[in-house]
Structure formats: structure tokens, C-alpha cells
Amino acid sequence: MKKAEADAPVAELHDLFCKKLQQCGVLFDFLDCVADLKGKEIKRAALNELVESVATSRGVLIEPLYPEAIKMLLGLRAYIRKQINHIFLRFIYETEHFNGVAELLEILGSIINGFALPLKSEHKQFLVRVLIPLHTAKSLSIFHAQAWVEK
């Protein structure tokens, strides 16, 4: 999070977070690698700032922002899945410190409940490689309710 953002009131931070989510929902033609480079760079920077904000700040991802986050997730599933995997794997195997685990699990719970059966192999891999190992974390009790998956 940038210093100016860290000093901003909470309501402004949530508004800024929402605007970044909306910016990330803008679609670009990535097959044409020279088209709208400035817009693509703005989107890349916004995505990185969102990931950093969730990773380093507690309470930045609040329930009123979920619909905007879900809308953005639909178009960027592969990128976001990789980032979430990376965040969780770093949490499990390196730091065991991440302020947004519970919030990310809450969002993932909504997504997982929408999975069609039978599960795709990538969803099974996520379960085996990421979600199950989360249960070995020493701080499991902090996010246990969000880690429970009913399927």
C-alpha cells in the first residue's frame, strides 16, 4: 500500500479499493501487444496494488466490496487463482503470517460452492495442494470457519 493510501481515512481506502477492482474489470485485447499499453499498465499496477493491499492490510476487503471483487474475478480467474495459490502457499510453507487469509477463504467459499460436479482436475489440485495444507497452519483457529468447505 502506498504511503498516501495508508494515511487516508478508512472510507476513502474502501472507495479506492473498489475503484481499483473496477479498473481491473476493464477488458483489453492482449492478443494485440501494442494496443492500449497505458491502459494495460494501469490494470497491471492496480492488480498488483490490490494483491499487496490484501496481503499487508487487515480489514481492507470488507463484505460490501465482495460483489465488485466477484465481478472482477470472473474475467481474471486464471491470474487471480495463481495469485491466491501463491499467497496461500507462501503462508503455509514460508511465513504463516498473512492478514487476508480469512477474507480470501470467505471469497473462495462462495466460488467453491458454485463448482460443478464432477470437479475439474485444476479444482482438485487446488484442494489437495493448497486448501488441505492450510489445515496444518499453526494459526488455523483464526480462519478455521472460513477454511471449512462443504462438498
N, C-alpha and C positions, 0 to 999 in steps of 0.2 A: 504494500500500500504506500502511495506517495505521501510525503510529509504533509502537504496541503490537505490531503484527504484525511489523514489521521487527526488533524486539528478541527475538522468540520463537525458540526452537530450531527447526532445520530440520524435524525430525519433526512438530512441532506445526503448522508452516506447511503442510506437505503434508496433515495431517489437516484443518486449517481449509479449505484449498483444496478438498478432497474434499467437505466438508460444504456449501460454497458451491455446488459442482457439483450436489449432491443437491437443495439448495434451489431451484436454477434448473430442476430437472426437475419441480417441482411444477406441475401444470396449474391454470389459473384460467379462469373464464368471462369473457373480455374483452368479450363482447357486452353483458354487464350491467356498465356502467361504474361502478356504485356498490357492487357486491358485493365484499366482502373487500378493501377498499382497503389495509388494513395489510399483508396478505399480498402483494399485488401490488407495493407499495412495497418490501417486503423483497426480493422477487425482482429488481426493477429495480436496487436498490442492489447486490445480490450479483452480478448480471451485470456491472454497471459495475466493481465491485471485481475481478472475475475478469479482465476485459479490461485493467484497469490493472496488475494483478499480472503478467500475461503480458507486457505491453508494457514494464514497467520493471524486472523482476527476472529474472535469469538462473537457469535450472535449477529453476524453480518447477513446471513442467509435466513431470513425470517419467513414465516408462513405466507404473508401477503405477496411475497416475491415468487413463490412456487409456481403459479400459473405461467409467469413470464419465463422462468427457468425451464419449465417443461416444454413450452413453445419453442424456445431456443434449442433444447436438447434434441427435438425431433429432426432438425436439419443437420445437426452436428454430432450425431450419435457416435460415429467411429472415433472422432477426435476426443470427445468427452469421455468415452469409455476408456480410451488409452490413458487419459489424464487421471481419471478416477482409479484405474488399476495401479498406475504409478504412485499415486498418493497413498493408497491403501498398502501397497507392497512396501513402500518406504516406512510407513507407520509400523507395519508388522515386523519387518526384518532389520530396520535401522534405528529409528528414533523412539517409537512408542509415544510420540508426542505430536498431536495434530488437533487443533481446535475444532475442525469441522467434520470429524468422523460421524458424529451423531446426525448432523444435518444431511450429510451426503447419504448416509444409510436410510434416512427417512425418505429422501427423494427416490433412492433406488428401490425402496419398498414399494412405492407406487408403480414404478416401472416393472419390477419383477412380478407383481400381482397381475400385470397385463400380459405377461408372456403366454404365448400359445403353447399348448401341449401337442405333441412331444416337444421338449426343449431342443433348441438348436445346439449344435456342438459348442459354439462360442459361449453360449449361456452356461452350459455345463462346465466349461473350462473356467469361467469366471467364478462359479460356485466353488469348484474344487481348489483353484489356485489362490483365490482372494477371500471370498466370504467365509469359508470354513476356517482358514488360518487366522482370521480376525478373532475367532473364539479363543485363541491361545494368548492373546494380549493380556498383560497384567492389569490394564485399565479397562477390561471388559465390562465391569459393573457400571461404568459411566455411560456406555452406549448400548447396553445389553438389550433394552426394549426395542431399539431400532435394528439390531442385528438379527432378531428373530424373524425368520421367513416362513410363512405358511404356504406350502405347496407340496 
